[in-house]
Amino acid sequence: MSAHEEPTAPAPAPASRSRRWMLYAPLGLAAAAGAGFYVMLRGLQTGEYDPRGVPSVLLGRTPPEFSLPPLEAANLPALAATDLRGPLPGPVLVNFWASWCVPCIIEHPQLMRLSREGVPVFGINYKDRAEAGAGFLRQHGNPFRRLGRDEPGRVAIDWGVYGVPETYLVDRQGLVRWRFAGPITPEVLDRDLRPLLRRHA
C-alpha cells in the first residue's frame, strides 16, 4: 500500500448482515399486521368484511363421519352422518345450539319459522346437560326433525365450529354449501338463507 492510499474497510461479515435483517424483520411484520388491521376496519365500515364469514373447510364437501345419541327427553330421532348423505329430498339445515347460549334464543324464532315452512332442521345440542336442553325446547318450541347430543364437543370440532349458534346448509347431494357463525336473524334469513334454500331446492 502506498503512502497516499486510504485503507479499505473490511466487507461486513455474513453474520452481521443476518443480524441486521433480524432487527428489520419484526418491523416488517408489524407493518403488515397494521395494514391488515386497517383493511379490516375499512371493511367493517363499508360492510365488506364480516367477522362471521370465516370460510369453512367443509364447503363443497360431505360432512365428517359422526354418530350422536339422541336427546331422549325431546323424543326425536338421533342424528348421524348417514342422515346427511345424498341424495336428499331437499336441502337440510344443521344447527349447533345450547340452552346456555343467549344468541340461540335470538335465533330460535327463525328456526321455528323455517320448520313450520317445511325446511328440515337437524339439531346438535352442544356441550349441554340433557335436562337443560330439553327444558329449552319445552320453553321455546322444538324446530328439529332430528336431534343429537354432542356433550363432549368432539363432533363440533370435526365440523370446525367456532361457537354456538352455528348453522350449516347441506344440499340434495349431501354437500355443505353454506356456513353461518352466529344467530340467524330475520335479516340473515331473508338476505342470505332463503336465496340459498331456493337455489338448492
C-alpha positions as CSV (number, residue, x, y, z in Angstrom):
1,M,0.0,0.0,0.0
2,S,1.4,3.4,-0.9
3,A,1.5,6.3,1.5
4,H,-1.4,8.1,-0.4
5,E,-3.8,5.2,-0.4
6,E,-6.6,5.1,2.2
7,P,-7.1,1.7,3.9
8,T,-10.3,0.0,2.8
9,A,-12.9,-1.1,5.4
10,P,-13.5,-4.8,5.5
11,A,-16.7,-6.1,4.0
12,P,-19.4,-6.8,6.6
13,A,-19.4,-10.3,7.7
14,P,-22.4,-12.5,6.8
15,A,-23.3,-12.9,10.4
16,S,-23.6,-9.1,10.9
17,R,-25.8,-8.8,7.8
18,S,-28.1,-11.6,9.1
19,R,-28.3,-9.8,12.5
20,R,-29.3,-6.6,10.7
21,W,-32.1,-8.4,8.9
22,M,-33.3,-10.0,12.1
23,L,-33.7,-6.5,13.5
24,Y,-35.7,-5.4,10.5
25,A,-38.0,-8.5,10.4
26,P,-40.2,-7.5,13.4
27,L,-40.7,-4.0,11.9
28,G,-41.9,-5.6,8.6
29,L,-44.3,-8.0,10.4
30,A,-45.7,-5.1,12.5
31,A,-46.2,-3.0,9.3
32,A,-48.0,-5.9,7.6
33,A,-50.2,-6.5,10.7
34,G,-51.1,-2.8,10.8
35,A,-52.0,-2.8,7.1
36,G,-54.2,-5.9,7.6
37,F,-55.9,-4.3,10.6
38,Y,-56.6,-1.1,8.6
39,V,-58.1,-3.1,5.8
40,M,-60.3,-5.0,8.3
41,L,-61.5,-1.7,9.9
42,R,-62.3,-0.2,6.4
43,G,-64.2,-3.4,5.6
44,L,-66.2,-3.2,8.8
45,Q,-67.1,0.4,8.0
46,T,-68.2,-0.3,4.4
47,G,-69.9,-3.7,5.3
48,E,-67.5,-5.6,3.0
49,Y,-65.9,-7.5,5.9
50,D,-68.0,-9.9,8.0
51,P,-66.1,-11.3,11.0
52,R,-68.6,-14.3,11.0
53,G,-67.8,-15.0,7.4
54,V,-64.8,-17.2,8.1
55,P,-64.7,-19.8,5.4
56,S,-65.3,-23.4,6.3
57,V,-63.1,-26.3,5.1
58,L,-66.3,-28.3,4.7
59,L,-67.7,-26.1,1.9
60,G,-68.3,-28.2,-1.1
61,R,-67.6,-31.4,0.9
62,T,-69.6,-34.0,2.7
63,P,-69.9,-33.6,6.5
64,P,-67.4,-35.6,8.6
65,E,-68.4,-39.0,10.0
66,F,-70.2,-38.9,13.3
67,S,-73.0,-40.6,15.2
68,L,-74.6,-38.9,18.2
69,P,-77.0,-40.1,20.9
70,P,-80.5,-38.6,21.0
71,L,-81.8,-36.0,23.4
72,E,-84.2,-38.6,24.9
73,A,-86.5,-36.1,26.6
74,A,-87.1,-34.4,23.3
75,N,-88.5,-37.7,21.8
76,L,-86.7,-37.2,18.5
77,P,-84.6,-39.5,16.3
78,A,-80.8,-39.2,16.8
79,L,-78.5,-37.7,14.2
80,A,-75.6,-39.2,12.3
81,A,-73.6,-38.5,9.2
82,T,-75.7,-41.1,7.3
83,D,-78.7,-38.8,7.7
84,L,-76.9,-36.2,5.6
85,R,-75.8,-38.3,2.7
86,G,-77.3,-37.6,-0.7
87,P,-79.4,-37.9,-2.5
88,L,-81.7,-36.0,-0.1
89,P,-85.3,-34.8,-0.8
90,G,-84.1,-31.2,-0.4
91,P,-81.6,-29.0,1.4
92,V,-81.2,-29.6,5.2
93,L,-80.0,-27.2,7.9
94,V,-77.7,-28.5,10.7
95,N,-77.8,-26.2,13.7
96,F,-75.4,-26.3,16.6
97,W,-77.1,-24.8,19.7
98,A,-77.1,-24.9,23.5
99,S,-79.5,-24.0,26.3
100,W,-76.9,-21.7,27.9
101,C,-76.4,-19.8,24.6
102,V,-78.1,-16.4,24.7
103,P,-77.8,-15.7,20.9
104,C,-79.6,-19.1,20.4
105,I,-82.7,-17.5,21.9
106,I,-82.5,-14.7,19.4
107,E,-82.2,-17.2,16.6
108,H,-84.8,-19.7,17.7
109,P,-87.9,-17.9,16.2
110,Q,-86.3,-18.1,12.7
111,L,-85.7,-21.8,13.2
112,M,-89.3,-22.3,14.2
113,R,-90.5,-20.4,11.2
114,L,-88.4,-22.5,8.8
115,S,-89.6,-25.6,10.5
116,R,-93.2,-24.6,10.0
117,E,-92.5,-23.8,6.3
118,G,-91.3,-27.4,5.9
119,V,-87.5,-26.9,5.9
120,P,-85.8,-29.8,7.7
121,V,-83.7,-28.5,10.6
122,F,-81.4,-31.0,12.3
123,G,-80.1,-30.0,15.7
124,I,-76.8,-30.8,17.5
125,N,-77.0,-29.9,21.2
126,Y,-73.5,-28.7,22.1
127,K,-71.8,-29.2,25.5
128,D,-75.1,-29.1,27.3
129,R,-76.9,-31.0,30.0
130,A,-79.7,-33.2,28.7
131,E,-82.3,-31.8,31.1
132,A,-81.3,-28.2,30.3
133,G,-81.5,-28.8,26.5
134,A,-84.9,-30.4,26.9
135,G,-86.1,-27.6,29.0
136,F,-85.0,-25.0,26.4
137,L,-87.1,-26.8,23.8
138,R,-90.1,-27.0,26.0
139,Q,-89.9,-23.3,26.7
140,H,-89.1,-22.0,23.2
141,G,-90.5,-24.7,20.9
142,N,-88.9,-27.6,19.0
143,P,-87.9,-26.9,15.4
144,F,-85.8,-30.0,14.9
145,R,-86.7,-33.2,13.0
146,R,-83.6,-34.9,14.3
147,L,-81.5,-34.1,17.3
148,G,-78.2,-35.4,18.6
149,R,-76.3,-34.6,21.7
150,D,-72.6,-33.6,21.4
151,E,-71.9,-33.2,25.1
152,P,-68.1,-33.6,24.8
153,G,-68.0,-31.2,21.8
154,R,-65.9,-33.6,19.6
155,V,-68.3,-33.5,16.6
156,A,-68.3,-29.7,16.7
157,I,-64.5,-29.8,16.5
158,D,-64.7,-32.0,13.4
159,W,-67.2,-29.6,11.8
160,G,-64.9,-26.6,12.6
161,V,-67.5,-24.9,14.8
162,Y,-66.3,-21.7,16.4
163,G,-69.1,-21.3,18.9
164,V,-72.9,-21.6,19.1
165,P,-75.1,-20.9,17.4
166,E,-73.6,-22.0,14.1
167,T,-75.6,-23.3,11.1
168,Y,-74.7,-25.3,8.0
169,L,-76.7,-25.9,4.9
170,V,-76.4,-29.3,3.3
171,D,-77.7,-29.6,-0.3
172,R,-79.5,-32.5,-2.0
173,Q,-76.2,-34.2,-2.9
174,G,-75.1,-34.1,0.7
175,L,-72.6,-31.4,0.3
176,V,-72.1,-28.5,2.7
177,R,-73.0,-25.3,0.8
178,W,-73.2,-22.6,3.5
179,R,-71.9,-21.9,7.0
180,F,-73.0,-19.1,9.3
181,A,-71.5,-18.4,12.7
182,G,-73.8,-16.5,14.9
183,P,-77.6,-16.2,15.3
184,I,-79.8,-16.4,12.2
185,T,-81.6,-13.1,12.5
186,P,-84.6,-12.2,10.3
187,E,-82.2,-10.2,8.1
188,V,-79.9,-13.1,7.6
189,L,-82.8,-15.4,6.9
190,D,-84.2,-13.2,4.2
191,R,-80.9,-11.9,2.7
192,D,-78.7,-15.0,2.8
193,L,-80.5,-18.2,3.7
194,R,-83.8,-18.0,1.7
195,P,-82.0,-17.5,-1.6
196,L,-79.8,-20.5,-0.9
197,L,-82.7,-22.7,0.0
198,R,-84.4,-21.7,-3.3
199,R,-81.2,-22.3,-5.2
200,H,-80.6,-25.8,-3.8
201,A,-84.3,-26.8,-3.6
